[in-house]
């Protein structure tokens, strides 16, 4: 084995695929398992989603959510949206057609207000997932017609 080669096949194969033949089709192939995760897991009321192990509003006590728990959830939702934006930019999507970024804020520390904001953040994340799915489908249809 020469220097720089790995003894395991799949990681090297994945690396060479992503660096030498990056294309919208390859990105769509990578996204397929991600989008199927939600239908298999069922998601959650204020979370779940496109990315395996995606954001869920996890609480120490369901009856008394804290602003810190909400902030952690909102940060995770923001990271997921950033990942989707990266993928959308990679496939050449028009940024002007995208949904707005999640922006829900809790104005009080009451459990009801926190749950409402968490639910709204989950809905906004679902809009992004839906949009990404539509772009993915459109790109796949375009690839079928050009092939």
N, C-alpha and C positions, 0 to 999 in steps of 0.2 A: 504494500500500500504506500503510495507516495505521500509526501508531506502536505497537510491541508485537507486530506480526505478524511471523512468520518467513517467509523466502522459500522455505524447504523445507517440504514438506507433512508427511511422516511424523513427524518429531519433535514438531511442534505437535499433530498429530492424536493421537499417543500420549499427550502431556501432557494434552490436553483429555479424553481417554477416562479416564485414571486419576484425574483430579481431579473430574470431574463425574459419572461413573457407576461409581464403585468398588463392586464387589459380589463376593460369593464366586464367581459365575460368571466374572467377569473375571479374578480371581486364578487360577481353575482353567485358563482359556484361556492365561494366561501360563505356568503350570506345565507344560502339555502338552509343549512342546518340551524342557523341562528333563528330564522323566522319560524321554523317548525317547532322550536322549543315551546313557544307559548301555547300552541294547540295541544301539545302533549302534557304540559304541566298544569294547564288551566289558568295560569297567572294568579294574581291576587287582586283583591278589591282596590287597593291603593298602591299597586306596583306590579311586579312581574314584568314580562315583556319579551322583547326581541332577543336580548342577550342572555345566554344561559347563566343562571344564578343572578339575574338582573335585579334591579333595585326593588326592595320590598320595605314597607314601612314597619320595621321591627321595633317592638316596644318591650320594656321591662314590665310595664303594667298597662294593659289595654285601657283601663278606666282612667289613667292619669298620664297621658303622653306629655312629654316635656318639649320645650322649644329646642333643646339640644338634639333630641332624637329627630325632630322635624328638620333641623338644619342638616343633620347627617344624611337624611333621605333626600332632601333637595339638592345637596351637593352631589350625591350619587346620580340623581336624575340628570343634573347638569353635565356630568361626565359622559353619561350615555348619549345625550344629545350631541355633545362635542364629537363623540366617536361617529355618530351618524352623519354629522356635517362633514367630517373628514372623508367618509366613504362617498357621500354625495358629491363633494368637490372632485374626488378622484374619478368618478364616472362622468363628470362634466355636466352635472345638473345645474339648472338656472337658480341661483340663490334667491331671486325675487319671487319665486313661486312657493317657497318653503313656508311652513307654519311659523308663527312667532315662537321665540324661545320661552320656556316656562318662566313665569314671573310671579307666581302666587306668593304672598307674604302673610304671615300671621300678625294681626294687629294686637291681639291679646294672648295671654298664656292659658286661656280656658281650654279644656279638653275638646269642646265642640269646635272652637275656632281652629285648633291644631288639626283635628280630623278633617275638617272642610278643606284646609289648605293642602293636606296630604292627598286627599281625593282629587283635588283640582290638579295637582302636580302629576298624579297618575294619569289623568285624562289627557293632559298636555303631552306627556310622554307617549301615550297611545296614538295621538295625532301624528307625532314624528315617526313612530313605527309604521303607521298606516301609509304615510307619505313615502317613506323609504321602500315599502313594499310595492307601492304603485310605480315608483321609478324603476325598481328591480324588474317588475313585470314588463314595463315599457321597453327597457333595454333588452330583455330576453326576446320579446316579440320582434324588435328591430334586428337582433342577431339572427333570428329564424328567417326573416325576409331577405337578409343580405347573404345568407349562406347558400 
